[in-house]
Amino acid sequence: MESLIKIQNLSVGYDKLPVLKNVNFEIFEQDFIGVIGPNGGGKTTLLKAILGLLNPIEGKIDFRKDMVGRKKSIGYLPQVRHIDRKFPITVFDVVRSGSLMSGRVNKKTSNIKQKVEELLAEMGVFNIRNKAIGELSGGQMQRVFLCRALLSDPKVLILDEPDTFVDNRFEGELYEKLRILNHEIAIILVSHDIGTISSYVKTIACVNGNLHYHPSSSITQDQLDGYNCPIQIITHGEIPHTVLKHHH
């Protein structure tokens, strides 16, 4: 099977100083990859490289032929804390702006309007379509920007820490929605919460200066240490708790 995205010997960073070095990684149809790693390890840098916002210092990123030159092939859900809440734009127009990235500007306005309304209704935010984004909660903001990311019917959906500032109810709804979308779309999900995403993702990529691919959603602390991925595994149950190493 041909990969949707193939990353080869990639080094990428800022001002010619690499944050990530010698990354080799492939993304295939119906992949659901959880990307984990410490702050500053390069997770967001990897996303920016895939999105074309950073040029490689070395190596390359190749896209399948039907994705080349088509921005609409990738949908992106940014971290809500990076959204300018003071920008004067309504929920409806935020979602509709996804058409500017999708190459659909020549399609009938009525068709785009219908698709926007369908997505808003599906995400349960149709009734706030005329509100300014500054009036939204974190969960509502996530719903709106997920609609925007899906407007172009992407082949790959990238989500950067979507569980940040989101209420617990919507977090569960979001992951169930992603599980359904994964039947049609490859998904890359950046998160610090291994305990939650391990129930949904299929594989895990550990990013900390380089990338180690783990072909399963089950991962142990010893494996994380071996991947040079210094984060703790947090489990979820009746009583929230963190599993720590033995100590004196």
Helices and strands as residue ranges (DSSP letters): E 5-14, E 17-27, E 32-36, H 43-50, E 58-63, G 65-67, G 71-73, E 74-77, G 80-82, H 91-96, H 98-102, H 109-122, G 126-128, G 133-135, H 138-150, E 156-160, H 168-181, E 186-190, H 194-197, E 203-207, E 211-214, H 221-226, E 234-235, E 241-242
